[in-house]
Amino acid sequence: QVQLVESGGGLVQAGGSLRLSCAASGRTFSSYAMGWFRQAPGKEREFVAAISWSGGNTYYADSVKGRFTISRDNAKNTVYLQMNSLKPEDSAVYYCNANRNGINYWGKGTLVTVSS
């Protein structure tokens, strides 16, 4: 089992940057694909970005491509989401996800608020 704890959320002005972190427990972190999802009030949770277990492959939602970067440090059991050029529509609770063989684990989320 994997436990995930997100951090790094907060209030930022439009055009600013934040870096989210997700610390994972367990010795098998490097075997999991990792991802970030977000959920804005009144909306469904949506995919933001994902990274393969090795870090060699990354995937992004069209809405964040070119602005967000996902990375991981397997030695630190941590995945990051660097968010630049933030927009008010990026405001949401951001959740970390770990996936292996179709089994998903979720963190409790961190709130990002982007003011205009």
PyMOL commands that place a pseudoatom at each C-alpha (Angstrom):
pseudoatom trace, name=CA, resn=GLN, resi=1, chain=A, elem=C, hetatm=0, pos=[0.000, 0.000, 0.000]
pseudoatom trace, name=CA, resn=VAL, resi=2, chain=A, elem=C, hetatm=0, pos=[1.126, 3.537, -0.744]
pseudoatom trace, name=CA, resn=GLN, resi=3, chain=A, elem=C, hetatm=0, pos=[0.326, 6.648, 1.282]
pseudoatom trace, name=CA, resn=LEU, resi=4, chain=A, elem=C, hetatm=0, pos=[0.582, 9.984, -0.469]
pseudoatom trace, name=CA, resn=VAL, resi=5, chain=A, elem=C, hetatm=0, pos=[0.891, 13.434, 1.086]
pseudoatom trace, name=CA, resn=GLU, resi=6, chain=A, elem=C, hetatm=0, pos=[0.692, 16.542, -1.062]
pseudoatom trace, name=CA, resn=SER, resi=7, chain=A, elem=C, hetatm=0, pos=[2.132, 19.933, -0.174]
pseudoatom trace, name=CA, resn=GLY, resi=8, chain=A, elem=C, hetatm=0, pos=[2.977, 23.239, -1.798]
pseudoatom trace, name=CA, resn=GLY, resi=9, chain=A, elem=C, hetatm=0, pos=[-0.455, 24.611, -2.528]
pseudoatom trace, name=CA, resn=GLY, resi=10, chain=A, elem=C, hetatm=0, pos=[-1.445, 28.170, -1.716]
pseudoatom trace, name=CA, resn=LEU, resi=11, chain=A, elem=C, hetatm=0, pos=[-2.621, 31.496, -3.039]
pseudoatom trace, name=CA, resn=VAL, resi=12, chain=A, elem=C, hetatm=0, pos=[-0.812, 33.019, -6.002]
pseudoatom trace, name=CA, resn=GLN, resi=13, chain=A, elem=C, hetatm=0, pos=[-1.530, 35.781, -8.466]
pseudoatom trace, name=CA, resn=ALA, resi=14, chain=A, elem=C, hetatm=0, pos=[-2.220, 35.048, -12.099]
pseudoatom trace, name=CA, resn=GLY, resi=15, chain=A, elem=C, hetatm=0, pos=[1.032, 34.621, -13.977]
pseudoatom trace, name=CA, resn=GLY, resi=16, chain=A, elem=C, hetatm=0, pos=[2.806, 33.306, -10.916]
pseudoatom trace, name=CA, resn=SER, resi=17, chain=A, elem=C, hetatm=0, pos=[4.290, 29.919, -10.125]
pseudoatom trace, name=CA, resn=LEU, resi=18, chain=A, elem=C, hetatm=0, pos=[3.932, 27.177, -7.557]
pseudoatom trace, name=CA, resn=ARG, resi=19, chain=A, elem=C, hetatm=0, pos=[5.607, 23.829, -7.089]
pseudoatom trace, name=CA, resn=LEU, resi=20, chain=A, elem=C, hetatm=0, pos=[3.588, 21.006, -5.660]
pseudoatom trace, name=CA, resn=SER, resi=21, chain=A, elem=C, hetatm=0, pos=[5.204, 18.021, -4.002]
pseudoatom trace, name=CA, resn=CYS, resi=22, chain=A, elem=C, hetatm=0, pos=[3.830, 14.579, -3.259]
pseudoatom trace, name=CA, resn=ALA, resi=23, chain=A, elem=C, hetatm=0, pos=[5.707, 12.453, -0.766]
pseudoatom trace, name=CA, resn=ALA, resi=24, chain=A, elem=C, hetatm=0, pos=[5.020, 8.738, -0.898]
pseudoatom trace, name=CA, resn=SER, resi=25, chain=A, elem=C, hetatm=0, pos=[5.521, 6.086, 1.724]
pseudoatom trace, name=CA, resn=GLY, resi=26, chain=A, elem=C, hetatm=0, pos=[6.768, 2.613, 0.985]
pseudoatom trace, name=CA, resn=ARG, resi=27, chain=A, elem=C, hetatm=0, pos=[9.771, 1.040, -0.651]
pseudoatom trace, name=CA, resn=THR, resi=28, chain=A, elem=C, hetatm=0, pos=[8.074, 0.379, -3.987]
pseudoatom trace, name=CA, resn=PHE, resi=29, chain=A, elem=C, hetatm=0, pos=[7.553, 3.985, -5.068]
pseudoatom trace, name=CA, resn=SER, resi=30, chain=A, elem=C, hetatm=0, pos=[9.748, 3.576, -8.119]
pseudoatom trace, name=CA, resn=SER, resi=31, chain=A, elem=C, hetatm=0, pos=[7.450, 0.871, -9.474]
pseudoatom trace, name=CA, resn=TYR, resi=32, chain=A, elem=C, hetatm=0, pos=[4.430, 3.182, -9.630]
pseudoatom trace, name=CA, resn=ALA, resi=33, chain=A, elem=C, hetatm=0, pos=[3.363, 5.518, -12.369]
pseudoatom trace, name=CA, resn=MET, resi=34, chain=A, elem=C, hetatm=0, pos=[2.513, 8.821, -10.740]
pseudoatom trace, name=CA, resn=GLY, resi=35, chain=A, elem=C, hetatm=0, pos=[0.089, 11.533, -11.662]
pseudoatom trace, name=CA, resn=TRP, resi=36, chain=A, elem=C, hetatm=0, pos=[-1.585, 14.751, -10.686]
pseudoatom trace, name=CA, resn=PHE, resi=37, chain=A, elem=C, hetatm=0, pos=[-5.288, 15.408, -10.951]
pseudoatom trace, name=CA, resn=ARG, resi=38, chain=A, elem=C, hetatm=0, pos=[-7.350, 18.400, -9.927]
pseudoatom trace, name=CA, resn=GLN, resi=39, chain=A, elem=C, hetatm=0, pos=[-10.899, 19.180, -8.968]
pseudoatom trace, name=CA, resn=ALA, resi=40, chain=A, elem=C, hetatm=0, pos=[-12.453, 22.618, -9.000]
pseudoatom trace, name=CA, resn=PRO, resi=41, chain=A, elem=C, hetatm=0, pos=[-15.656, 23.389, -7.069]
pseudoatom trace, name=CA, resn=GLY, resi=42, chain=A, elem=C, hetatm=0, pos=[-18.677, 21.962, -8.841]
pseudoatom trace, name=CA, resn=LYS, resi=43, chain=A, elem=C, hetatm=0, pos=[-16.565, 20.119, -11.401]
pseudoatom trace, name=CA, resn=GLU, resi=44, chain=A, elem=C, hetatm=0, pos=[-15.369, 16.587, -11.854]
pseudoatom trace, name=CA, resn=ARG, resi=45, chain=A, elem=C, hetatm=0, pos=[-11.830, 15.552, -11.060]
pseudoatom trace, name=CA, resn=GLU, resi=46, chain=A, elem=C, hetatm=0, pos=[-9.659, 15.897, -14.148]
pseudoatom trace, name=CA, resn=PHE, resi=47, chain=A, elem=C, hetatm=0, pos=[-6.284, 14.639, -15.277]
pseudoatom trace, name=CA, resn=VAL, resi=48, chain=A, elem=C, hetatm=0, pos=[-3.418, 17.131, -15.191]
pseudoatom trace, name=CA, resn=ALA, resi=49, chain=A, elem=C, hetatm=0, pos=[-0.157, 15.266, -15.713]
pseudoatom trace, name=CA, resn=ALA, resi=50, chain=A, elem=C, hetatm=0, pos=[1.449, 11.850, -15.344]
pseudoatom trace, name=CA, resn=ILE, resi=51, chain=A, elem=C, hetatm=0, pos=[4.917, 10.356, -15.319]
pseudoatom trace, name=CA, resn=SER, resi=52, chain=A, elem=C, hetatm=0, pos=[6.071, 6.797, -15.860]
pseudoatom trace, name=CA, resn=TRP, resi=53, chain=A, elem=C, hetatm=0, pos=[7.831, 4.806, -13.164]
pseudoatom trace, name=CA, resn=SER, resi=54, chain=A, elem=C, hetatm=0, pos=[11.251, 5.626, -14.589]
pseudoatom trace, name=CA, resn=GLY, resi=55, chain=A, elem=C, hetatm=0, pos=[10.464, 9.239, -15.359]
pseudoatom trace, name=CA, resn=GLY, resi=56, chain=A, elem=C, hetatm=0, pos=[11.163, 8.626, -19.010]
pseudoatom trace, name=CA, resn=ASN, resi=57, chain=A, elem=C, hetatm=0, pos=[7.667, 9.376, -20.185]
pseudoatom trace, name=CA, resn=THR, resi=58, chain=A, elem=C, hetatm=0, pos=[5.436, 12.280, -19.269]
pseudoatom trace, name=CA, resn=TYR, resi=59, chain=A, elem=C, hetatm=0, pos=[1.893, 13.172, -20.250]
pseudoatom trace, name=CA, resn=TYR, resi=60, chain=A, elem=C, hetatm=0, pos=[-0.071, 16.382, -19.911]
pseudoatom trace, name=CA, resn=ALA, resi=61, chain=A, elem=C, hetatm=0, pos=[-3.574, 17.654, -20.311]
pseudoatom trace, name=CA, resn=ASP, resi=62, chain=A, elem=C, hetatm=0, pos=[-3.821, 20.098, -23.195]
pseudoatom trace, name=CA, resn=SER, resi=63, chain=A, elem=C, hetatm=0, pos=[-4.867, 22.832, -20.792]
pseudoatom trace, name=CA, resn=VAL, resi=64, chain=A, elem=C, hetatm=0, pos=[-1.533, 22.749, -18.949]
pseudoatom trace, name=CA, resn=LYS, resi=65, chain=A, elem=C, hetatm=0, pos=[0.874, 21.693, -21.672]
pseudoatom trace, name=CA, resn=GLY, resi=66, chain=A, elem=C, hetatm=0, pos=[3.804, 24.101, -21.897]
pseudoatom trace, name=CA, resn=ARG, resi=67, chain=A, elem=C, hetatm=0, pos=[3.070, 25.598, -18.477]
pseudoatom trace, name=CA, resn=PHE, resi=68, chain=A, elem=C, hetatm=0, pos=[3.281, 22.646, -16.065]
pseudoatom trace, name=CA, resn=THR, resi=69, chain=A, elem=C, hetatm=0, pos=[6.109, 20.146, -15.651]
pseudoatom trace, name=CA, resn=ILE, resi=70, chain=A, elem=C, hetatm=0, pos=[5.880, 16.855, -13.794]
pseudoatom trace, name=CA, resn=SER, resi=71, chain=A, elem=C, hetatm=0, pos=[9.001, 15.195, -12.440]
pseudoatom trace, name=CA, resn=ARG, resi=72, chain=A, elem=C, hetatm=0, pos=[9.972, 12.599, -9.883]
pseudoatom trace, name=CA, resn=ASP, resi=73, chain=A, elem=C, hetatm=0, pos=[12.856, 11.730, -7.609]
pseudoatom trace, name=CA, resn=ASN, resi=74, chain=A, elem=C, hetatm=0, pos=[12.707, 8.029, -6.843]
pseudoatom trace, name=CA, resn=ALA, resi=75, chain=A, elem=C, hetatm=0, pos=[15.490, 8.330, -4.290]
pseudoatom trace, name=CA, resn=LYS, resi=76, chain=A, elem=C, hetatm=0, pos=[13.278, 10.712, -2.316]
pseudoatom trace, name=CA, resn=ASN, resi=77, chain=A, elem=C, hetatm=0, pos=[9.968, 8.962, -3.018]
pseudoatom trace, name=CA, resn=THR, resi=78, chain=A, elem=C, hetatm=0, pos=[8.624, 12.257, -4.277]
pseudoatom trace, name=CA, resn=VAL, resi=79, chain=A, elem=C, hetatm=0, pos=[6.849, 13.529, -7.350]
pseudoatom trace, name=CA, resn=TYR, resi=80, chain=A, elem=C, hetatm=0, pos=[6.629, 17.199, -8.232]
pseudoatom trace, name=CA, resn=LEU, resi=81, chain=A, elem=C, hetatm=0, pos=[4.432, 19.439, -10.306]
pseudoatom trace, name=CA, resn=GLN, resi=82, chain=A, elem=C, hetatm=0, pos=[6.005, 22.726, -11.328]
pseudoatom trace, name=CA, resn=MET, resi=83, chain=A, elem=C, hetatm=0, pos=[3.249, 25.119, -12.338]
pseudoatom trace, name=CA, resn=ASN, resi=84, chain=A, elem=C, hetatm=0, pos=[4.137, 28.293, -14.215]
pseudoatom trace, name=CA, resn=SER, resi=85, chain=A, elem=C, hetatm=0, pos=[2.057, 31.017, -15.822]
pseudoatom trace, name=CA, resn=LEU, resi=86, chain=A, elem=C, hetatm=0, pos=[-0.831, 30.135, -13.583]
pseudoatom trace, name=CA, resn=LYS, resi=87, chain=A, elem=C, hetatm=0, pos=[-4.329, 31.182, -14.546]
pseudoatom trace, name=CA, resn=PRO, resi=88, chain=A, elem=C, hetatm=0, pos=[-7.444, 31.632, -12.408]
pseudoatom trace, name=CA, resn=GLU, resi=89, chain=A, elem=C, hetatm=0, pos=[-8.916, 28.563, -14.099]
pseudoatom trace, name=CA, resn=ASP, resi=90, chain=A, elem=C, hetatm=0, pos=[-6.081, 26.494, -12.603]
pseudoatom trace, name=CA, resn=SER, resi=91, chain=A, elem=C, hetatm=0, pos=[-7.618, 27.024, -9.170]
pseudoatom trace, name=CA, resn=ALA, resi=92, chain=A, elem=C, hetatm=0, pos=[-8.559, 23.651, -7.710]
pseudoatom trace, name=CA, resn=VAL, resi=93, chain=A, elem=C, hetatm=0, pos=[-7.648, 21.014, -5.190]
pseudoatom trace, name=CA, resn=TYR, resi=94, chain=A, elem=C, hetatm=0, pos=[-4.725, 19.098, -6.640]
pseudoatom trace, name=CA, resn=TYR, resi=95, chain=A, elem=C, hetatm=0, pos=[-4.465, 15.400, -5.912]
pseudoatom trace, name=CA, resn=CYS, resi=96, chain=A, elem=C, hetatm=0, pos=[-1.506, 13.088, -6.240]
pseudoatom trace, name=CA, resn=ASN, resi=97, chain=A, elem=C, hetatm=0, pos=[-2.117, 9.634, -7.696]
pseudoatom trace, name=CA, resn=ALA, resi=98, chain=A, elem=C, hetatm=0, pos=[-0.067, 6.449, -7.711]
pseudoatom trace, name=CA, resn=ASN, resi=99, chain=A, elem=C, hetatm=0, pos=[-0.970, 3.689, -10.131]
pseudoatom trace, name=CA, resn=ARG, resi=100, chain=A, elem=C, hetatm=0, pos=[0.339, 0.186, -10.649]
pseudoatom trace, name=CA, resn=ASN, resi=101, chain=A, elem=C, hetatm=0, pos=[-1.451, -2.612, -12.441]
pseudoatom trace, name=CA, resn=GLY, resi=102, chain=A, elem=C, hetatm=0, pos=[-4.701, -0.694, -12.339]
pseudoatom trace, name=CA, resn=ILE, resi=103, chain=A, elem=C, hetatm=0, pos=[-4.653, -0.132, -8.603]
pseudoatom trace, name=CA, resn=ASN, resi=104, chain=A, elem=C, hetatm=0, pos=[-4.868, 3.525, -7.644]
pseudoatom trace, name=CA, resn=TYR, resi=105, chain=A, elem=C, hetatm=0, pos=[-3.887, 5.376, -4.503]
pseudoatom trace, name=CA, resn=TRP, resi=106, chain=A, elem=C, hetatm=0, pos=[-4.792, 8.986, -3.782]
pseudoatom trace, name=CA, resn=GLY, resi=107, chain=A, elem=C, hetatm=0, pos=[-3.583, 11.706, -1.498]
pseudoatom trace, name=CA, resn=LYS, resi=108, chain=A, elem=C, hetatm=0, pos=[-5.921, 14.067, 0.328]
pseudoatom trace, name=CA, resn=GLY, resi=109, chain=A, elem=C, hetatm=0, pos=[-5.098, 17.001, -1.906]
pseudoatom trace, name=CA, resn=THR, resi=110, chain=A, elem=C, hetatm=0, pos=[-3.634, 20.470, -1.668]
pseudoatom trace, name=CA, resn=LEU, resi=111, chain=A, elem=C, hetatm=0, pos=[-5.532, 23.644, -2.530]
pseudoatom trace, name=CA, resn=VAL, resi=112, chain=A, elem=C, hetatm=0, pos=[-4.271, 25.984, -5.232]
pseudoatom trace, name=CA, resn=THR, resi=113, chain=A, elem=C, hetatm=0, pos=[-5.962, 29.341, -5.620]
pseudoatom trace, name=CA, resn=VAL, resi=114, chain=A, elem=C, hetatm=0, pos=[-4.994, 31.689, -8.432]
pseudoatom trace, name=CA, resn=SER, resi=115, chain=A, elem=C, hetatm=0, pos=[-6.259, 35.245, -8.125]
pseudoatom trace, name=CA, resn=SER, resi=116, chain=A, elem=C, hetatm=0, pos=[-6.856, 37.460, -11.137]
for i in range(1, 116): cmd.bond("trace and resi %d" % i, "trace and resi %d" % (i + 1))
show_as sticks, trace
zoom trace
